[in-house]
Every structure is written in C-alpha cells, then in structure tokens.
Amino acid sequence: MYEKKIKIEIYNDHFQNRKKYNIPKAQLVIADIPYNLGNNAYASSTKWYNDGDNSKGESKLAGKQFFNSDNNFNLAEYMHFCSRLLKPEPKETNSAPAMIVFCAFEQMHEVIEQGKKHGFNKNYPIFFIKNYSAQTLKANMRIVGAMEYAVVLYREKLPKFRNEKKPDGSGTMVFNWFEWERDKVEDNVPKIHPTQKPIRVLKRLIEIFTDEGDVVIDPVAGSGTTLRACMELNRSCYGFEIDKNFYKEAKEKMLNINYEFEKQQEEARERGQQSIFDLLGVE
Ligand SMILES: C[S@@+](CC[C@H](N)C(=O)[O-])C[C@H]1O[C@@H](n2cnc3c(N)ncnc32)[C@H](O)[C@@H]1O
C-alpha cells in the first residue's frame, strides 16, 4: 500500500502565472489544449440548428465557441511552461518524464514542431476510437469523424513505461490506439465541460506513464478530469483553469472540494482533529 500523501490542487489562473504557485516538477503533463475553433465549435453538429433541423433556424449554439478562450491559445507559451515544469532527464532508464497533448488532427504538426523548439525532440501520435460521432450534420452524406488524437512528446530518453505484466512476467504490448471508454453512471462523474475527457481514458494513460506518488500537471484543466483521475490513482496533480465557472465546478463537483468544507477541515486540523483528507491521504 502506498503511504505518501498526495496533493490535488487546482488554481483559477492562467498557467502562464505558474511562478505564483509552489508546484513541484512533474513526471507527466497532460493537456487537452483548446482547438482554436473560435465561433465554429458546433459547425459540423446538428446542435447548430433548433431541434437539429435547419428549417427551424439556428439555435443559440450557432456561431458560438465551446468556451471563451477557444480562439487564441498560445502553443509556444504552453511548451515553455512544460520545458520548465517537467522533470529534467534522469540518468537512469525507464523513468524519463513525458507530456501528452490532446489536440485536433490539424494541430498535431504544429504541436510537434513547437515541441522541438522547446527541447522535446521526440514524439509519437496516439489515437482514440469512439463508437459515436459529434459530427451529426450531413451524416447521411459523408464519413463522420469518430476519433480523438494526441501526441506524446519527450526530450530524448523514452518515458517511464508501466505496462501490465502477464503471469509469466513478460509485459503486454500497448498499441497506439485506445478505446474511447466513456464515463459510466457508477463512476459518478459530473458533466461540466463541453470538451470533457473521460476519466477512464485518462486513468489508462496515467497508469502507463507514472507510478503512485508521482506528480502530474494539467495546465488547461477544464472540469478537472485529470485531477480526478490522479486522485483515484494516488498521484499528486496540479491544474490551472482560467474560466471561473469551470474552476468552481471542477473543485466542488468533480473533486468534491467545497470551499466551506475546506474551511471546516482546516479548522478541524487546527483543533488537532483528524480530517477526512487525512483519512483519505489527500493533503
Ligand atoms: C479543451 S478544454 C479542457 C477540458 C478538460 N480536458 C476536461 O476534461 O474538462 C481547455 C480549457 O483550457 C482553459 N484555458 C485556456 N487557456 C488557458 C490558460 N492560458 N491557462 C489556463 N487555462 C486555460 C479553457 O478555459 C478551457 O476550459
């Protein structure tokens, strides 16, 4: 049983302001960067129209963004952040840090090129296969997208790799495609964000690239899914989210950290009582 206490913290701030916070260097950075779709977020979805019917006129989602900042994400600043906050290259093998960037297919090339400019010389793509599609518009006339994309980036040494062991001690192969396993009712995951990632998918990735007690960072945390996945896997996680509402819901609903509750816990600690966080091992 892993004994060390983990930390789960989300800040309502730009990741560019990282210096204000005392964040340890990470084994893994996971980021689902804004797709820079701007006002075209719902362009291939029937949600653009009332009841999905273009004869009924445009809905309130027509010409809207997924969220306020989905138009001017600065990839160079993001890569700079990662070059500072990912652990340095270790001497030993099978322990180097990595970053996973979820992005649109069209962004993959730019992610790779910007990564190289910041010392992340190596990379490979990974794919996620869905059994549904958000591209419902004209679905009877064309092939629809049913995949998500990400790039794994690292400096030189292959990242820490924890594949499942078979009974004979050999390791299982991990393919470069994963099922997009959605949250199930029993997972108790609130729906908060329009581009929210499933906890099961994040957990699978975190288990491959980190050990218990390692530090993970999500610079664009949205609903806090990466933090929740880490909490469930006993990894420390730090996240930034600029949108106040997403931040508040991430804290209160996704992570069950209630401001009032937090205050009460703090007071209980001061009185010397054991808090629920102590019992859970969360600082
Ligand atoms: C694609 S969403 C992330 C969704 C998240 N993966 C989830 O599962 O909920 C990207 C988020 O980054 C936030 N964001 C954009 N620029 C940011 C910045 N400079 N610092 C922190 N957050 C930022 C946006 O408000 C948005 O919620």
PDBQT file of the ligand as one rigid body, heavy atoms in Angstrom, charges set to zero:
ROOT
HETATM    1  C1  LIG A 301     -10.160  21.777 -24.043  1.00  0.00    +0.000 C 
HETATM    2  S1  LIG A 301     -10.539  22.466 -22.527  1.00  0.00    +0.000 S 
HETATM    3  C2  LIG A 301     -10.031  21.263 -21.340  1.00  0.00    +0.000 C 
HETATM    4  C3  LIG A 301     -11.110  20.265 -20.978  1.00  0.00    +0.000 C 
HETATM    5  C4  LIG A 301     -10.628  19.257 -19.951  1.00  0.00    +0.000 C 
HETATM    6  N1  LIG A 301      -9.653  18.367 -20.503  1.00  0.00    +0.000 N 
HETATM    7  C5  LIG A 301     -11.786  18.470 -19.361  1.00  0.00    +0.000 C 
HETATM    8  O1  LIG A 301     -11.772  17.222 -19.427  1.00  0.00    +0.000 OA
HETATM    9  O2  LIG A 301     -12.694  19.096 -18.805  1.00  0.00    +0.000 OA
HETATM   10  C6  LIG A 301      -9.309  23.680 -22.331  1.00  0.00    +0.000 C 
HETATM   11  C7  LIG A 301      -9.506  24.588 -21.137  1.00  0.00    +0.000 C 
HETATM   12  O3  LIG A 301      -8.364  25.432 -21.037  1.00  0.00    +0.000 OA
HETATM   13  C8  LIG A 301      -8.754  26.649 -20.456  1.00  0.00    +0.000 C 
HETATM   14  N2  LIG A 301      -7.661  27.597 -20.782  1.00  0.00    +0.000 N 
HETATM   15  C9  LIG A 301      -7.426  28.219 -21.971  1.00  0.00    +0.000 A 
HETATM   16  N3  LIG A 301      -6.305  28.964 -21.891  1.00  0.00    +0.000 NA
HETATM   17  C10 LIG A 301      -5.815  28.801 -20.627  1.00  0.00    +0.000 A 
HETATM   18  C11 LIG A 301      -4.675  29.303 -19.922  1.00  0.00    +0.000 A 
HETATM   19  N4  LIG A 301      -3.822  30.141 -20.507  1.00  0.00    +0.000 N 
HETATM   20  N5  LIG A 301      -4.468  28.917 -18.634  1.00  0.00    +0.000 NA
HETATM   21  C12 LIG A 301      -5.345  28.075 -18.018  1.00  0.00    +0.000 A 
HETATM   22  N6  LIG A 301      -6.467  27.574 -18.628  1.00  0.00    +0.000 NA
HETATM   23  C13 LIG A 301      -6.682  27.927 -19.907  1.00  0.00    +0.000 A 
HETATM   24  C14 LIG A 301     -10.109  26.945 -21.077  1.00  0.00    +0.000 C 
HETATM   25  O4  LIG A 301     -10.891  27.793 -20.270  1.00  0.00    +0.000 OA
HETATM   26  C15 LIG A 301     -10.701  25.519 -21.208  1.00  0.00    +0.000 C 
HETATM   27  O5  LIG A 301     -11.588  25.220 -20.161  1.00  0.00    +0.000 OA
ENDROOT
TORSDOF 0
